[in-house]
Amino acid sequence: MRDFTVMATQLDQHRAEHANGADRLPTPFIWQDPNTLPRRPWIYGRHLLRKQVAVTVAPGGVGKSSLTIVEGLAMVSERELLGEWTAKGLKVWLYNLEDPRDEMNLRITAAMQHHDVQPGEIEGRLFVDTGRERELCTAVQTREGVVIVKPEIEELAREISERKIDVMVVDPFVSSHQAGENDNVAVDLIAKEWARLADRCNCAIELVHHTRKTNGLEATTEDSRGGSALLAAARSGRVLNRMTSDEREQAGILPDDLTTYFTVTRDKANLAPIGKRSWRRMVSVELANGESVGVAEVWEWPDTFDGFDSKDLLSVQNAIEGKQPRFSDQAGQDWVGVIVAHVLGLDADKDKRRIKKMIAAWLQSGALVKGSKLGPIRKPVPTIEVGEWATE
């Protein structure tokens, strides 16, 4: 149960501080010319904003820590390493509360090597600390309820201000306090304290959090573990999801490819439009010391017609002309997809999904049209014929 005596005392102090009349409530609204209104101070894409808290939610082992490292490097090097816009002249503080410094050094070095970030680009602009060396505790649970550790908050504010930090990443959020994770009142109090810190220091704060178990279903930010108050206090929330086996098949990723592919979806955006999902993958980077380290990079979903052009379509049309192949992929060797696979050097079984998408697109464009012929039991069956001929 919360200490209402403490709360009342704090309210009295707040009223006393504003008793001079300058800040009395309510405050009248004063209209301003829209041209003179300041724009929102975005820092990175439409996710990180000055004076606001953002939350990244993901299951374990997907790549959230590696993602935030590359994003940190993008911000301090002023380069769009993952395709996201970044403000200039930023300083970033990565505070990882789980991994030792040696592991962080490996990850950052591998990310710099893979994305060709030079030491001079980040010197004096990237700060890294770990919970193994210095624990971070912003709140503790007492008999009376959760209590914010004010000295800790004051020290963070001092360091952020003195170093002129623009972005602070806390990974993971659950390790930054000792309150009950499922206590929504406690989580609300802690999250709002982080928001006040962001506002006070004119910086953006990213809180990295885990999802609860979703039993194989795609997660949203609403699936974040513990109390929902964390997401409620954030102005931007995004979720990471590992690529499903069905998606891997659709993308043409071979079964022996052990690379981790994942999506980044901003599905809570109070101050910007909801973002479409972006694809990332973890690539293995070999360092000179013999270690192999995973690094996040951009990955684009393959286009159905990647590697093919109108000449290839013309070749397919010439191969189809006069043969009346069957439209159904259940027609065995009579399926039109067998001809498409042969002409384009694809596999009619392994690339079936892609071939079917090609045929559907050509039908929609009019390059192919449906016809019919008598089947084995003397009944009409759908066929594919050439429609409008392609030009080179």
Contacts in CASP RR format, 6 or more apart in sequence:
PFRMAT RR
TARGET T0000
AUTHOR 0000-0000-0000
METHOD contacts of the structure
MODEL  1
MRDFTVMATQLDQHRAEHANGADRLPTPFIWQDPNTLPRRPWIYGRHLLR
KQVAVTVAPGGVGKSSLTIVEGLAMVSERELLGEWTAKGLKVWLYNLEDP
RDEMNLRITAAMQHHDVQPGEIEGRLFVDTGRERELCTAVQTREGVVIVK
PEIEELAREISERKIDVMVVDPFVSSHQAGENDNVAVDLIAKEWARLADR
CNCAIELVHHTRKTNGLEATTEDSRGGSALLAAARSGRVLNRMTSDEREQ
AGILPDDLTTYFTVTRDKANLAPIGKRSWRRMVSVELANGESVGVAEVWE
WPDTFDGFDSKDLLSVQNAIEGKQPRFSDQAGQDWVGVIVAHVLGLDADK
DKRRIKKMIAAWLQSGALVKGSKLGPIRKPVPTIEVGEWATE
1 144 0 8 1.000
1 145 0 8 1.000
2 144 0 8 1.000
2 145 0 8 1.000
2 146 0 8 1.000
2 185 0 8 1.000
3 144 0 8 1.000
3 145 0 8 1.000
3 147 0 8 1.000
6 144 0 8 1.000
18 24 0 8 1.000
40 49 0 8 1.000
40 271 0 8 1.000
41 49 0 8 1.000
41 50 0 8 1.000
41 51 0 8 1.000
42 48 0 8 1.000
42 49 0 8 1.000
42 50 0 8 1.000
42 85 0 8 1.000
42 87 0 8 1.000
42 272 0 8 1.000
43 49 0 8 1.000
43 50 0 8 1.000
43 75 0 8 1.000
43 86 0 8 1.000
43 87 0 8 1.000
43 90 0 8 1.000
43 166 0 8 1.000
43 167 0 8 1.000
43 204 0 8 1.000
44 71 0 8 1.000
44 74 0 8 1.000
44 75 0 8 1.000
44 84 0 8 1.000
44 85 0 8 1.000
44 86 0 8 1.000
44 87 0 8 1.000
44 167 0 8 1.000
44 204 0 8 1.000
45 84 0 8 1.000
45 85 0 8 1.000
45 86 0 8 1.000
46 236 0 8 1.000
46 266 0 8 1.000
46 269 0 8 1.000
46 272 0 8 1.000
46 273 0 8 1.000
46 275 0 8 1.000
47 54 0 8 1.000
47 84 0 8 1.000
47 236 0 8 1.000
47 237 0 8 1.000
47 238 0 8 1.000
47 266 0 8 1.000
48 54 0 8 1.000
48 167 0 8 1.000
48 204 0 8 1.000
48 206 0 8 1.000
48 236 0 8 1.000
49 204 0 8 1.000
49 235 0 8 1.000
49 236 0 8 1.000
49 271 0 8 1.000
50 166 0 8 1.000
50 198 0 8 1.000
50 202 0 8 1.000
50 203 0 8 1.000
50 204 0 8 1.000
51 198 0 8 1.000
51 199 0 8 1.000
51 202 0 8 1.000
51 203 0 8 1.000
51 204 0 8 1.000
52 195 0 8 1.000
52 198 0 8 1.000
52 199 0 8 1.000
52 204 0 8 1.000
52 205 0 8 1.000
52 234 0 8 1.000
52 235 0 8 1.000
52 236 0 8 1.000
52 271 0 8 1.000
53 191 0 8 1.000
53 194 0 8 1.000
53 195 0 8 1.000
53 198 0 8 1.000
53 204 0 8 1.000
53 205 0 8 1.000
53 206 0 8 1.000
53 207 0 8 1.000
53 233 0 8 1.000
53 234 0 8 1.000
53 235 0 8 1.000
54 204 0 8 1.000
54 205 0 8 1.000
54 206 0 8 1.000
54 207 0 8 1.000
54 234 0 8 1.000
54 235 0 8 1.000
54 236 0 8 1.000
54 237 0 8 1.000
54 238 0 8 1.000
55 173 0 8 1.000
55 206 0 8 1.000
55 207 0 8 1.000
55 208 0 8 1.000
55 209 0 8 1.000
55 221 0 8 1.000
55 224 0 8 1.000
55 230 0 8 1.000
55 231 0 8 1.000
55 234 0 8 1.000
55 236 0 8 1.000
55 237 0 8 1.000
55 238 0 8 1.000
55 268 0 8 1.000
56 64 0 8 1.000
56 67 0 8 1.000
56 68 0 8 1.000
56 206 0 8 1.000
56 207 0 8 1.000
56 208 0 8 1.000
56 209 0 8 1.000
56 237 0 8 1.000
56 238 0 8 1.000
56 239 0 8 1.000
56 240 0 8 1.000
57 209 0 8 1.000
57 210 0 8 1.000
57 211 0 8 1.000
57 219 0 8 1.000
57 221 0 8 1.000
57 223 0 8 1.000
57 224 0 8 1.000
57 231 0 8 1.000
57 237 0 8 1.000
57 238 0 8 1.000
57 239 0 8 1.000
57 240 0 8 1.000
58 64 0 8 1.000
58 208 0 8 1.000
58 210 0 8 1.000
58 211 0 8 1.000
58 219 0 8 1.000
58 239 0 8 1.000
58 240 0 8 1.000
58 241 0 8 1.000
58 262 0 8 1.000
59 210 0 8 1.000
59 211 0 8 1.000
59 214 0 8 1.000
59 219 0 8 1.000
59 240 0 8 1.000
59 241 0 8 1.000
59 242 0 8 1.000
60 210 0 8 1.000
60 211 0 8 1.000
61 260 0 8 1.000
62 240 0 8 1.000
62 241 0 8 1.000
62 242 0 8 1.000
62 260 0 8 1.000
62 262 0 8 1.000
63 240 0 8 1.000
63 260 0 8 1.000
63 262 0 8 1.000
63 282 0 8 1.000
63 296 0 8 1.000
64 171 0 8 1.000
64 208 0 8 1.000
64 240 0 8 1.000
65 96 0 8 1.000
65 99 0 8 1.000
65 107 0 8 1.000
65 171 0 8 1.000
65 208 0 8 1.000
66 107 0 8 1.000
66 111 0 8 1.000
66 282 0 8 1.000
66 294 0 8 1.000
66 295 0 8 1.000
66 296 0 8 1.000
67 240 0 8 1.000
67 264 0 8 1.000
67 280 0 8 1.000
67 296 0 8 1.000
68 94 0 8 1.000
68 169 0 8 1.000
68 171 0 8 1.000
68 206 0 8 1.000
68 208 0 8 1.000
69 94 0 8 1.000
69 107 0 8 1.000
69 108 0 8 1.000
69 111 0 8 1.000
69 296 0 8 1.000
70 81 0 8 1.000
70 82 0 8 1.000
70 111 0 8 1.000
70 115 0 8 1.000
70 295 0 8 1.000
70 296 0 8 1.000
70 297 0 8 1.000
71 81 0 8 1.000
71 82 0 8 1.000
71 84 0 8 1.000
72 92 0 8 1.000
72 94 0 8 1.000
72 126 0 8 1.000
72 167 0 8 1.000
72 169 0 8 1.000
73 81 0 8 1.000
73 108 0 8 1.000
73 111 0 8 1.000
73 112 0 8 1.000
73 115 0 8 1.000
73 117 0 8 1.000
73 122 0 8 1.000
73 126 0 8 1.000
74 80 0 8 1.000
74 81 0 8 1.000
74 82 0 8 1.000
74 84 0 8 1.000
74 86 0 8 1.000
75 86 0 8 1.000
75 87 0 8 1.000
75 90 0 8 1.000
75 92 0 8 1.000
75 166 0 8 1.000
75 167 0 8 1.000
76 89 0 8 1.000
76 90 0 8 1.000
76 91 0 8 1.000
76 92 0 8 1.000
76 121 0 8 1.000
76 122 0 8 1.000
76 125 0 8 1.000
76 126 0 8 1.000
77 117 0 8 1.000
77 121 0 8 1.000
77 122 0 8 1.000
78 86 0 8 1.000
78 88 0 8 1.000
78 89 0 8 1.000
78 90 0 8 1.000
78 121 0 8 1.000
79 86 0 8 1.000
79 115 0 8 1.000
79 117 0 8 1.000
79 121 0 8 1.000
80 86 0 8 1.000
81 115 0 8 1.000
81 117 0 8 1.000
82 278 0 8 1.000
82 280 0 8 1.000
82 296 0 8 1.000
82 297 0 8 1.000
82 298 0 8 1.000
83 298 0 8 1.000
87 166 0 8 1.000
89 125 0 8 1.000
89 166 0 8 1.000
90 125 0 8 1.000
90 166 0 8 1.000
90 167 0 8 1.000
91 124 0 8 1.000
91 125 0 8 1.000
91 126 0 8 1.000
91 127 0 8 1.000
91 163 0 8 1.000
91 164 0 8 1.000
91 165 0 8 1.000
91 166 0 8 1.000
91 167 0 8 1.000
92 125 0 8 1.000
92 126 0 8 1.000
92 127 0 8 1.000
92 165 0 8 1.000
92 166 0 8 1.000
92 167 0 8 1.000
92 168 0 8 1.000
92 169 0 8 1.000
93 127 0 8 1.000
93 128 0 8 1.000
93 129 0 8 1.000
93 159 0 8 1.000
93 160 0 8 1.000
93 163 0 8 1.000
93 165 0 8 1.000
93 167 0 8 1.000
93 168 0 8 1.000
93 169 0 8 1.000
94 104 0 8 1.000
94 126 0 8 1.000
94 127 0 8 1.000
94 128 0 8 1.000
94 129 0 8 1.000
94 169 0 8 1.000
94 171 0 8 1.000
95 128 0 8 1.000
95 129 0 8 1.000
95 130 0 8 1.000
95 131 0 8 1.000
95 136 0 8 1.000
95 168 0 8 1.000
95 169 0 8 1.000
95 170 0 8 1.000
95 171 0 8 1.000
96 104 0 8 1.000
96 128 0 8 1.000
96 129 0 8 1.000
96 130 0 8 1.000
96 131 0 8 1.000
96 171 0 8 1.000
97 130 0 8 1.000
97 131 0 8 1.000
97 135 0 8 1.000
97 136 0 8 1.000
97 170 0 8 1.000
97 171 0 8 1.000
97 172 0 8 1.000
97 175 0 8 1.000
97 176 0 8 1.000
98 131 0 8 1.000
98 171 0 8 1.000
98 172 0 8 1.000
98 175 0 8 1.000
99 107 0 8 1.000
99 130 0 8 1.000
99 132 0 8 1.000
100 130 0 8 1.000
100 132 0 8 1.000
101 128 0 8 1.000
101 130 0 8 1.000
101 132 0 8 1.000
101 133 0 8 1.000
104 128 0 8 1.000
104 130 0 8 1.000
106 287 0 8 1.000
106 291 0 8 1.000
106 293 0 8 1.000
107 293 0 8 1.000
107 294 0 8 1.000
107 295 0 8 1.000
108 126 0 8 1.000
108 128 0 8 1.000
109 287 0 8 1.000
109 293 0 8 1.000
110 285 0 8 1.000
110 287 0 8 1.000
110 291 0 8 1.000
110 293 0 8 1.000
110 294 0 8 1.000
110 295 0 8 1.000
111 117 0 8 1.000
111 285 0 8 1.000
111 295 0 8 1.000
111 296 0 8 1.000
112 118 0 8 1.000
112 119 0 8 1.000
112 122 0 8 1.000
113 285 0 8 1.000
113 287 0 8 1.000
114 283 0 8 1.000
114 285 0 8 1.000
114 295 0 8 1.000
114 297 0 8 1.000
115 295 0 8 1.000
115 297 0 8 1.000
127 163 0 8 1.000
127 165 0 8 1.000
131 175 0 8 1.000
136 152 0 8 1.000
136 170 0 8 1.000
136 175 0 8 1.000
136 176 0 8 1.000
137 149 0 8 1.000
137 152 0 8 1.000
137 176 0 8 1.000
137 177 0 8 1.000
137 178 0 8 1.000
138 148 0 8 1.000
138 149 0 8 1.000
138 152 0 8 1.000
138 153 0 8 1.000
138 156 0 8 1.000
138 176 0 8 1.000
138 177 0 8 1.000
138 190 0 8 1.000
138 193 0 8 1.000
138 194 0 8 1.000
139 146 0 8 1.000
139 147 0 8 1.000
139 148 0 8 1.000
139 149 0 8 1.000
139 177 0 8 1.000
139 178 0 8 1.000
139 179 0 8 1.000
139 186 0 8 1.000
139 189 0 8 1.000
139 190 0 8 1.000
139 193 0 8 1.000
140 146 0 8 1.000
140 147 0 8 1.000
140 149 0 8 1.000
140 177 0 8 1.000
140 178 0 8 1.000
140 179 0 8 1.000
141 147 0 8 1.000
141 178 0 8 1.000
141 179 0 8 1.000
141 180 0 8 1.000
141 183 0 8 1.000
141 186 0 8 1.000
145 186 0 8 1.000
146 179 0 8 1.000
146 180 0 8 1.000
146 183 0 8 1.000
146 185 0 8 1.000
146 186 0 8 1.000
146 189 0 8 1.000
146 190 0 8 1.000
148 189 0 8 1.000
148 190 0 8 1.000
148 193 0 8 1.000
153 193 0 8 1.000
153 197 0 8 1.000
156 168 0 8 1.000
156 197 0 8 1.000
157 197 0 8 1.000
157 200 0 8 1.000
157 201 0 8 1.000
159 165 0 8 1.000
160 168 0 8 1.000
160 197 0 8 1.000
160 201 0 8 1.000
160 203 0 8 1.000
161 201 0 8 1.000
165 201 0 8 1.000
165 203 0 8 1.000
166 203 0 8 1.000
166 204 0 8 1.000
167 203 0 8 1.000
167 204 0 8 1.000
167 205 0 8 1.000
167 206 0 8 1.000
168 203 0 8 1.000
168 204 0 8 1.000
168 205 0 8 1.000
168 206 0 8 1.000
169 205 0 8 1.000
169 206 0 8 1.000
169 208 0 8 1.000
170 176 0 8 1.000
170 194 0 8 1.000
170 205 0 8 1.000
170 206 0 8 1.000
170 207 0 8 1.000
170 208 0 8 1.000
171 208 0 8 1.000
172 208 0 8 1.000
172 209 0 8 1.000
172 210 0 8 1.000
173 207 0 8 1.000
173 208 0 8 1.000
173 209 0 8 1.000
173 230 0 8 1.000
174 181 0 8 1.000
174 209 0 8 1.000
174 210 0 8 1.000
174 225 0 8 1.000
176 190 0 8 1.000
176 207 0 8 1.000
177 190 0 8 1.000
179 186 0 8 1.000
179 187 0 8 1.000
179 189 0 8 1.000
179 190 0 8 1.000
180 186 0 8 1.000
180 187 0 8 1.000
181 187 0 8 1.000
181 225 0 8 1.000
181 226 0 8 1.000
181 227 0 8 1.000
182 226 0 8 1.000
182 227 0 8 1.000
183 227 0 8 1.000
184 227 0 8 1.000
184 228 0 8 1.000
184 229 0 8 1.000
185 229 0 8 1.000
187 226 0 8 1.000
187 227 0 8 1.000
187 229 0 8 1.000
187 230 0 8 1.000
188 229 0 8 1.000
188 232 0 8 1.000
188 233 0 8 1.000
191 207 0 8 1.000
191 229 0 8 1.000
191 230 0 8 1.000
191 232 0 8 1.000
191 233 0 8 1.000
191 234 0 8 1.000
192 233 0 8 1.000
194 205 0 8 1.000
194 207 0 8 1.000
194 233 0 8 1.000
195 205 0 8 1.000
195 233 0 8 1.000
197 205 0 8 1.000
198 204 0 8 1.000
198 205 0 8 1.000
207 230 0 8 1.000
207 234 0 8 1.000
209 224 0 8 1.000
209 225 0 8 1.000
209 230 0 8 1.000
210 224 0 8 1.000
210 225 0 8 1.000
211 219 0 8 1.000
211 223 0 8 1.000
211 224 0 8 1.000
211 225 0 8 1.000
211 239 0 8 1.000
212 223 0 8 1.000
212 224 0 8 1.000
212 225 0 8 1.000
212 226 0 8 1.000
214 223 0 8 1.000
218 241 0 8 1.000
218 244 0 8 1.000
219 239 0 8 1.000
219 241 0 8 1.000
220 239 0 8 1.000
220 265 0 8 1.000
220 267 0 8 1.000
221 231 0 8 1.000
221 237 0 8 1.000
221 238 0 8 1.000
221 239 0 8 1.000
221 267 0 8 1.000
221 268 0 8 1.000
222 228 0 8 1.000
222 231 0 8 1.000
223 239 0 8 1.000
224 230 0 8 1.000
224 231 0 8 1.000
231 237 0 8 1.000
231 268 0 8 1.000
234 268 0 8 1.000
235 269 0 8 1.000
235 270 0 8 1.000
235 271 0 8 1.000
236 266 0 8 1.000
236 268 0 8 1.000
236 269 0 8 1.000
236 270 0 8 1.000
236 271 0 8 1.000
236 272 0 8 1.000
237 266 0 8 1.000
237 267 0 8 1.000
237 268 0 8 1.000
237 269 0 8 1.000
238 264 0 8 1.000
238 265 0 8 1.000
238 266 0 8 1.000
238 267 0 8 1.000
238 268 0 8 1.000
239 264 0 8 1.000
239 265 0 8 1.000
239 267 0 8 1.000
240 262 0 8 1.000
240 263 0 8 1.000
240 264 0 8 1.000
240 265 0 8 1.000
241 262 0 8 1.000
241 263 0 8 1.000
241 265 0 8 1.000
242 260 0 8 1.000
242 261 0 8 1.000
242 262 0 8 1.000
243 251 0 8 1.000
243 253 0 8 1.000
243 260 0 8 1.000
243 261 0 8 1.000
243 262 0 8 1.000
243 263 0 8 1.000
247 261 0 8 1.000
248 257 0 8 1.000
248 261 0 8 1.000
249 353 0 8 1.000
250 353 0 8 1.000
251 261 0 8 1.000
251 301 0 8 1.000
251 302 0 8 1.000
252 302 0 8 1.000
252 350 0 8 1.000
252 351 0 8 1.000
252 353 0 8 1.000
252 354 0 8 1.000
253 259 0 8 1.000
253 261 0 8 1.000
259 281 0 8 1.000
259 282 0 8 1.000
259 283 0 8 1.000
260 281 0 8 1.000
260 282 0 8 1.000
261 279 0 8 1.000
261 280 0 8 1.000
261 281 0 8 1.000
261 299 0 8 1.000
262 279 0 8 1.000
262 280 0 8 1.000
262 281 0 8 1.000
262 282 0 8 1.000
263 277 0 8 1.000
263 278 0 8 1.000
263 279 0 8 1.000
263 280 0 8 1.000
264 277 0 8 1.000
264 278 0 8 1.000
264 279 0 8 1.000
264 280 0 8 1.000
265 275 0 8 1.000
265 276 0 8 1.000
265 277 0 8 1.000
265 278 0 8 1.000
266 272 0 8 1.000
266 274 0 8 1.000
266 275 0 8 1.000
267 274 0 8 1.000
267 275 0 8 1.000
268 274 0 8 1.000
269 275 0 8 1.000
278 298 0 8 1.000
279 298 0 8 1.000
279 299 0 8 1.000
279 300 0 8 1.000
279 301 0 8 1.000
280 296 0 8 1.000
280 297 0 8 1.000
280 298 0 8 1.000
280 299 0 8 1.000
281 296 0 8 1.000
281 297 0 8 1.000
281 299 0 8 1.000
282 294 0 8 1.000
282 295 0 8 1.000
282 296 0 8 1.000
282 297 0 8 1.000
283 294 0 8 1.000
283 295 0 8 1.000
283 297 0 8 1.000
284 292 0 8 1.000
284 293 0 8 1.000
284 294 0 8 1.000
284 295 0 8 1.000
285 292 0 8 1.000
285 293 0 8 1.000
285 294 0 8 1.000
285 295 0 8 1.000
286 292 0 8 1.000
287 293 0 8 1.000
304 354 0 8 1.000
304 357 0 8 1.000
304 358 0 8 1.000
304 361 0 8 1.000
305 358 0 8 1.000
305 361 0 8 1.000
308 344 0 8 1.000
310 390 0 8 1.000
310 391 0 8 1.000
310 392 0 8 1.000
311 390 0 8 1.000
311 392 0 8 1.000
312 343 0 8 1.000
312 344 0 8 1.000
313 362 0 8 1.000
313 367 0 8 1.000
313 390 0 8 1.000
314 389 0 8 1.000
314 390 0 8 1.000
314 391 0 8 1.000
314 392 0 8 1.000
315 343 0 8 1.000
315 344 0 8 1.000
316 339 0 8 1.000
316 340 0 8 1.000
316 343 0 8 1.000
316 344 0 8 1.000
316 362 0 8 1.000
317 367 0 8 1.000
317 368 0 8 1.000
317 386 0 8 1.000
317 387 0 8 1.000
317 389 0 8 1.000
317 390 0 8 1.000
319 339 0 8 1.000
319 342 0 8 1.000
319 343 0 8 1.000
320 336 0 8 1.000
320 339 0 8 1.000
320 368 0 8 1.000
320 384 0 8 1.000
320 385 0 8 1.000
320 386 0 8 1.000
321 385 0 8 1.000
321 386 0 8 1.000
322 385 0 8 1.000
323 339 0 8 1.000
324 371 0 8 1.000
324 373 0 8 1.000
324 383 0 8 1.000
324 384 0 8 1.000
324 385 0 8 1.000
325 331 0 8 1.000
325 334 0 8 1.000
325 335 0 8 1.000
325 336 0 8 1.000
325 337 0 8 1.000
325 338 0 8 1.000
325 339 0 8 1.000
325 383 0 8 1.000
325 384 0 8 1.000
326 332 0 8 1.000
326 334 0 8 1.000
326 335 0 8 1.000
326 336 0 8 1.000
326 381 0 8 1.000
326 382 0 8 1.000
326 383 0 8 1.000
326 384 0 8 1.000
327 335 0 8 1.000
327 336 0 8 1.000
327 370 0 8 1.000
327 371 0 8 1.000
327 381 0 8 1.000
327 382 0 8 1.000
327 383 0 8 1.000
327 384 0 8 1.000
328 335 0 8 1.000
328 381 0 8 1.000
328 382 0 8 1.000
329 335 0 8 1.000
329 337 0 8 1.000
329 352 0 8 1.000
329 356 0 8 1.000
331 381 0 8 1.000
332 338 0 8 1.000
335 348 0 8 1.000
336 359 0 8 1.000
336 383 0 8 1.000
336 384 0 8 1.000
337 348 0 8 1.000
337 355 0 8 1.000
337 356 0 8 1.000
337 359 0 8 1.000
338 348 0 8 1.000
340 346 0 8 1.000
340 348 0 8 1.000
340 355 0 8 1.000
340 358 0 8 1.000
340 359 0 8 1.000
341 347 0 8 1.000
341 348 0 8 1.000
341 351 0 8 1.000
341 355 0 8 1.000
342 348 0 8 1.000
346 354 0 8 1.000
346 355 0 8 1.000
348 355 0 8 1.000
359 368 0 8 1.000
359 384 0 8 1.000
362 368 0 8 1.000
363 369 0 8 1.000
363 370 0 8 1.000
363 384 0 8 1.000
365 388 0 8 1.000
366 387 0 8 1.000
366 388 0 8 1.000
367 386 0 8 1.000
367 387 0 8 1.000
367 388 0 8 1.000
367 389 0 8 1.000
367 390 0 8 1.000
368 384 0 8 1.000
368 385 0 8 1.000
368 386 0 8 1.000
368 387 0 8 1.000
369 384 0 8 1.000
369 385 0 8 1.000
369 386 0 8 1.000
369 387 0 8 1.000
370 382 0 8 1.000
370 383 0 8 1.000
370 384 0 8 1.000
370 385 0 8 1.000
371 382 0 8 1.000
371 383 0 8 1.000
371 384 0 8 1.000
371 385 0 8 1.000
372 380 0 8 1.000
372 381 0 8 1.000
372 382 0 8 1.000
372 383 0 8 1.000
373 380 0 8 1.000
373 381 0 8 1.000
373 383 0 8 1.000
374 380 0 8 1.000
374 381 0 8 1.000
375 381 0 8 1.000
END
